[in-house]
Amino acid sequence: MPKDKYYYNPNTLKYERFKLSIWQRLLRVTGFFTSAFFFGFLAMVLGYSFFDNPDERAEKMELRRMQEKYEILDKRVDVLTKVLEDMGDRDDNIYRVIFESEPLPENLRKGTVDASAIYAELKDLPEASIISKTLARLESAEKRAYVQSKSYDQLVKLIKNKEEMLASIPAIQPVSNKELKRIASGFGMRIDPVYKTPRMHAGLDFTAETGTPVYATGNGIVEIAGYQGDGYGNKVVINHGYGYETLYAHNSKLLVRAGEKVKRGQTIALVGNTGKSTGPHLHYEVWKNGQKIDPVNFFFNDLTAEQYDQILKIAEQSNQAFD
């Protein structure tokens, strides 16, 4: 039971019991509820401002999990990008150097990615910035991988062409010359055997008995096989492609015909003494883009470094040619 309250009445000079009027009681009740409503509302506002409701807590937890996953994905994209960059570096600075091919432009390797377009499609998602950044990097890596794939396709073609080129370029001696004693006259100014005057000798003369096998020095197609009255006697001319041709002159017998494909090491003729010749021998020439060049530089497949040095000295001797 609430205790009664008293107050001193100066008119009656007595203590009288305090009684609230209906309006006073109504005002107090109204004030109480108003205060309760105000502080309740304030508590609710503060609660929503500083504390998450269950749905918000769940969304934030889900967002944190997604961020963690995207961070892991981002690191994997870093590794993938590094691998692609390393592949591109080796492609440009090793493989293409070997095959004498120009490196790919860096802007072609990287390509361009419109990140704004990706972000526009995802802008309504709360994690749009994270996803769009990762997708842009993935798209860039995808473009790099595509360009690298095309580059390797090109390198495969270059490898095949290189193999074909290496098999076609003259690379062996046209007659068996293991003892290195068959080169009788080299490339350069030599004494003409008929006119006894210095003149340009545009090939190598290999002394050999009539009937000695003559070998194709590289893969190619026979352009000429026969006698043309030009002093070379029975001759064979092979087109090796890549600007290279070889001539084999003064043969006693031809074993190939024009238009025939030949392989390096294949016997194409037999040594003879036909045409303008002073004795059985093979006159051998190498042409590059129509220019006659020193054949001694094209024996790298069947000579050691010491043998090559020895044959250079033999070929440089100033002596009389055989044709």
QUIUR-V108248 format. One line per field, one symbol per residue. burial: 1 if it has 16 or more other ideal C-beta (glycine too) atoms within 10 Angstrom, else 0. A space follows every 50 residues. Layout:
# QUIUR-V108248
burial = ???
This chain:
# QUIUR-V108248
burial = 00000000000000000000000000000000000000000000000000 00000000000000000001000000100100010011001100110000 00010000100010000110000000000111111111111011001100 10011001000000100111111110100001111110011110000000 11111111010101111111110110000001111111110001111111 11011100000101010111111111100111111110000111110110 00100000001001100000111
